[in-house]
Amino acid sequence: MRLSISHDTTYHYEDQVRASIQYLRMTPHDSERQQVLNWELNLPRPVRAQLDPYGNILHVLTMDEPHESIVIGARGQVEIDELREAEHEGQSALPFLRVTRLTEPDQALREFAKQQCKDRRDRTGLIELMHALNAHICYQPGTTAVETSAAEAFAGRQGVCQDHAHAFLACTRSLGIPARYVSGYLYTDSSDHLASHAWAEAWLDGGWYSFDVTNCLAKPERHLKLAIGLDYLDACPVRGMRRGGGIEQMHAHVEVSPLLRVQQQ
């Protein structure tokens, strides 16, 4: 499947911002599952690409002069291999056993993971864990924030895709299985969920397998990966700091659509 992406984010500030810095992980890279056909970022100024410690493509946008708004755009086309279920990499998966403040499992999450998976540490067990978390944490936008931890979302039984991914990571790592946070895009016919999305991957049998708790999907047929990390803070598309500006208003518009193949005559 070929997917076409258009993602525009605009930040407006109540007062003038004296200076700001934005860390952008909005550029996908080629892998076993996806091939980038074309991609471009539209930024206020030219920025050089670099790789972060997880191998994500990172752009650092620095604005030293006063400004009242920032507009960031990303668009392109990517080919998705719908038949491939796992990805293989040369780097060790062991670093993804580490917990963070957002993914640290409390006793409730540890017991939940053991109850769902019992002695199983395979894909079938994690698929059942995925379904159980989906049933436990109701998808409800506006009930959590970016600083909400897995334990807090699990206790409140409400959240969004970020919370689903964090809870899955907390459970999976507590079972001794490396797992990582993934940010990207999802093509879906439903308007219930945003096209900008987050899910998890777990290391099983020498490969990374996807688990989309929000949609109960274990096959990433329509998922386009942007970045990975230990949690949201490592992989979110935009993360920044600023001096001044007062209250911030952010508006994002994302469109993900299938790209029809042109048949050669």
C-alpha positions in Angstrom: 0.0 0.0 0.0 1.2 3.5 -0.8 0.3 6.2 1.6 0.2 9.9 1.1 0.8 12.1 4.1 0.1 15.8 4.8 0.8 17.1 8.3 0.7 20.7 9.2 1.2 22.1 12.7 0.8 25.7 13.7 1.8 27.3 17.1 0.4 30.6 18.1 1.5 32.5 21.2 -0.3 35.0 23.4 2.9 37.1 23.6 6.0 37.4 21.6 8.4 34.4 22.1 12.0 35.6 22.6 13.6 32.4 21.4 12.6 28.8 20.9 13.9 25.4 19.9 11.9 22.5 18.4 13.0 18.9 18.1 11.3 17.4 15.0 11.0 13.7 14.4 8.7 14.0 11.4 10.7 12.3 8.7 10.4 8.5 8.2 13.2 6.3 7.0 13.5 3.2 4.9 13.1 -0.2 6.6 12.1 -3.7 5.8 8.4 -2.6 6.1 8.5 0.8 4.4 10.2 2.6 1.6 10.1 6.4 1.5 9.2 7.5 -2.1 9.5 11.2 -1.4 9.4 13.4 1.7 9.9 17.1 2.6 9.7 19.3 5.6 8.4 22.9 5.3 10.1 24.9 8.0 10.7 28.6 8.7 14.4 28.1 7.9 16.7 25.4 6.5 17.6 22.7 9.0 20.1 19.9 8.6 19.0 16.3 9.3 20.8 14.2 11.9 20.3 10.8 13.7 19.3 10.6 17.3 20.5 7.8 19.6 17.6 5.5 18.5 18.3 6.0 14.8 15.4 8.4 14.2 15.8 11.2 11.7 16.0 14.4 13.8 15.8 18.1 12.8 16.5 20.8 15.3 14.7 24.1 14.5 16.2 27.0 16.4 14.5 30.4 16.3 16.7 33.1 18.0 14.7 36.1 16.9 11.3 37.2 18.4 8.3 35.5 16.9 4.6 35.1 17.6 3.9 31.8 15.7 5.6 28.8 14.1 4.3 26.8 11.2 5.7 23.3 10.5 4.7 21.2 7.6 5.6 17.6 6.5 4.4 15.8 3.4 5.3 12.9 1.2 4.5 9.3 0.0 5.6 6.0 1.5 5.3 2.4 0.3 4.1 0.0 3.0 4.8 -3.7 2.8 1.4 -5.1 4.0 2.6 -8.7 4.2 5.6 -8.2 6.5 4.7 -8.7 10.2 8.1 -8.2 11.8 11.2 -6.0 11.3 14.7 -7.1 12.0 17.6 -4.9 13.1 21.2 -5.4 14.0 21.1 -3.4 17.2 20.5 -5.0 20.6 16.9 -4.9 21.9 18.1 -5.0 25.5 18.0 -1.2 26.0 14.2 -1.3 25.5 13.9 -3.2 28.8 14.5 0.0 30.6 11.6 1.7 32.3 10.9 5.5 32.4 8.7 7.7 34.5 6.0 7.4 31.9 6.3 3.6 31.6 7.2 2.4 35.1 4.8 -0.4 36.1 3.1 -0.3 39.5 1.8 -3.3 41.3 -1.5 -3.2 39.4 0.1 -3.2 36.0 2.5 -6.0 37.0 -0.4 -8.2 38.2 -2.5 -7.4 35.2 0.4 -8.5 32.8 0.9 -11.7 34.7 -2.8 -12.4 34.8 -3.2 -11.9 31.0 -0.1 -13.7 29.9 0.5 -16.2 32.7 3.6 -18.2 31.7 3.4 -17.2 28.0 6.1 -14.9 26.6 5.0 -15.2 23.0 3.1 -13.2 20.4 -0.2 -14.9 21.3 0.1 -13.9 24.9 0.9 -10.3 24.0 -2.0 -10.1 21.6 -4.3 -11.2 24.4 -2.6 -8.5 26.6 -3.3 -5.9 23.9 -7.0 -6.8 23.8 -7.3 -6.8 27.6 -5.6 -3.3 27.8 -8.0 -2.0 25.1 -10.9 -3.2 27.2 -9.5 -1.8 30.4 -8.4 1.7 29.2 -11.3 3.3 27.3 -10.3 5.6 24.4 -11.3 9.0 25.6 -9.6 12.1 24.2 -9.0 14.9 26.7 -8.8 12.8 29.8 -5.0 12.6 30.0 -2.0 14.7 29.1 1.5 14.1 27.7 2.9 13.8 31.2 0.3 11.2 32.3 2.1 7.9 33.2 1.0 4.4 32.3 0.1 3.7 35.9 -2.1 6.8 36.1 -3.9 6.0 32.8 -4.4 2.4 33.9 -5.9 3.5 37.2 -8.2 6.1 35.6 -9.2 3.5 32.9 -9.3 6.3 30.2 -6.8 7.7 27.8 -5.6 7.9 24.2 -3.2 6.0 21.9 -0.2 7.4 23.9 -1.6 5.9 27.1 -2.4 2.6 25.5 1.2 2.3 24.2 2.7 3.3 27.6 0.6 0.8 29.5 1.5 -2.0 27.0 5.2 -1.1 27.4 5.0 -1.1 31.2 3.3 -4.6 31.2 5.6 -6.1 28.5 8.8 -4.9 30.1 7.6 -6.2 33.5 7.5 -9.6 31.9 11.1 -9.3 30.7 10.3 -8.6 27.1 12.0 -5.6 25.4 9.4 -3.2 24.0 9.5 0.3 22.4 7.2 3.2 21.7 6.4 4.1 18.1 5.0 7.3 16.7 3.7 7.6 13.2 0.6 7.7 11.0 -2.3 5.3 10.6 -4.6 5.1 7.6 -8.1 4.2 8.7 -11.6 4.6 7.3 -12.9 5.7 10.7 -12.9 9.3 11.9 -12.9 8.3 15.5 -9.1 8.3 15.8 -6.6 10.8 14.6 -4.3 9.9 11.7 -1.3 10.9 13.8 -0.9 7.8 15.9 1.2 5.9 18.5 1.6 2.2 19.1 4.1 -0.3 20.5 6.6 -2.9 19.3 7.9 -5.9 21.2 11.0 -8.0 20.6 10.0 -11.6 20.0 11.9 -14.4 18.2 14.5 -12.1 16.8 12.1 -9.5 15.4 10.1 -6.4 16.3 6.3 -7.1 16.2 3.7 -4.3 16.3 0.9 -4.1 18.8 -1.6 -1.3 18.3 -3.7 -1.3 21.5 -6.0 1.5 20.5 -7.2 -0.4 17.4 -6.4 -4.0 18.5 -4.2 -4.5 15.5 -1.2 -6.9 15.6 -0.4 -6.5 11.8 0.9 -3.0 10.8 -0.6 -3.1 7.4 -1.6 0.6 7.4 1.0 2.0 9.9 3.7 4.4 8.8 6.5 4.6 11.3 8.2 8.0 12.1 10.2 7.4 15.2 10.9 5.0 18.1 12.0 5.4 21.7 11.5 4.3 25.3 8.4 6.4 25.6 6.5 9.4 24.1 9.2 11.9 25.0 11.8 10.0 22.8 9.6 9.6 19.8 6.9 12.4 19.6 6.9 14.3 16.3 7.4 17.7 17.8 8.9 18.6 21.2 10.2 22.0 22.1 11.2 24.7 24.6 10.7 28.5 24.5 11.4 31.7 26.4 8.3 33.9 26.8 5.2 33.7 24.7 2.6 33.2 27.4 -0.3 30.9 26.5 0.3 28.6 23.5 -2.3 27.5 21.1 -1.5 24.5 18.8 -3.5 23.4 15.8 -2.5 20.3 13.9 -4.1 19.0 10.6 -3.1 15.5 9.4 -4.3 13.7 6.3 -3.4 10.1 5.5 -4.8 8.7 2.2 -4.0 5.7 0.0 -2.1 6.6 -3.2 -3.3 4.8 -6.3 -0.7 3.1 -8.4 -0.3 4.4 -12.0 -0.3 1.4 -14.3 2.3 1.4 -17.0 1.0 0.8 -20.6 
